[in-house]
Amino acid sequence: MATMREIKRRKASIQSTQQITNAMKLVSTVKLQKSRAKAENTRPYFDVTYATVCSILAHTQNLRHPYLIKGASEKQAVIAITSNRGLAGGYNSNIVKAVMGGIRPERASLYAIGRKGKDALTHRGFALTEDYSDVIEEPSYADAAAIGKQVLEAYKKGEVGEIYLAYTSFKNTVSHEPKLIKLLPIELSDEEIQSGQTKADGDCPMNFDGDEDEVLDALIPGYVYNLIYGGMLESIASENGARMQAMDSATSNAEEMIDKLSLQYNRARQSSITQELTEIIAGADALD
């Protein structure tokens, strides 16, 4: 059985840890409010951008643009968005699982945004092409455009045949969904194709003012940049939400451990007092 001194020392250690986890919870709560506002304010724009590109492609038949055709290379570029810090529950590991579930390491070209994902995926055999971990601290659209341009350049050169984005979609404070989506080549679902054909039959064909390739050369890179930027904002909000939950749970667990140690300390103290009284009474009896 642990001594009173050991129990007291352990209790003090847990109380110190509890203060840290509680402070981290408060910091994450403040950061969550800001990152959540950014993600929710920009989400409609990204949704409309994606819907617009899909609508254009659904209305247009037999296009042979490079962005719409799978490249000859078997390499798959993966833009994986995680965090630079841990203590966020399963936030980082869920992205790693999503990537591992959809991409084979020997065919991957990793563009890492976040050190946790970079370390975990390279440890599992993914070849690191570029590391943009510093970007996730304060992401901007310019950062997303720079990343998108480099990945698109590799796609146009034939170094990769497909481009994927792995990020965490922010639903609400307690719900975050890891996603692995294909950015290029753009693939439409049967519902989207059917919807476009129906509208075309209704005398709504897609006309291009200028060459089709020029329009798509201008439109699709913007679509890629938008999704990367949106993925970063969603991921940051999800990270702060996950860390807030993890720290709240850790604080609650520390409180339970402190209560148990307090009870254990009181029992040990009571036992010690009882033993001392017994020894005093026994000594008095011996003197008599």
Secondary structure, 3 states (H helix, E strand, C coil): CCCHHHHHHHHHHHHHHHHHHHHHHHHHHHHHHHHHHHHHHHHHHHHHHHHHHHHHHHHCCCCCCHHHCCCCCCCEEEEEECCCCCCCCCHHHHHHHHHHHHCCHHHEEEEEECHHHHHHHHHCCCEEEEECHHHHHCCCHHHHHHHHHHHHHHHHCCCCCEEEEEEEEEEECCEEEEEEEEEECCCCCHHHHHHHHHHHHCCCCCCCCCCHHHHHHHHHHHHHHHHHHHHHHHHHHHHHHHHHHHHHHHHHHHHHHHHHHHHHHHHHHHHHHHHHHHHHHHHHHHHC
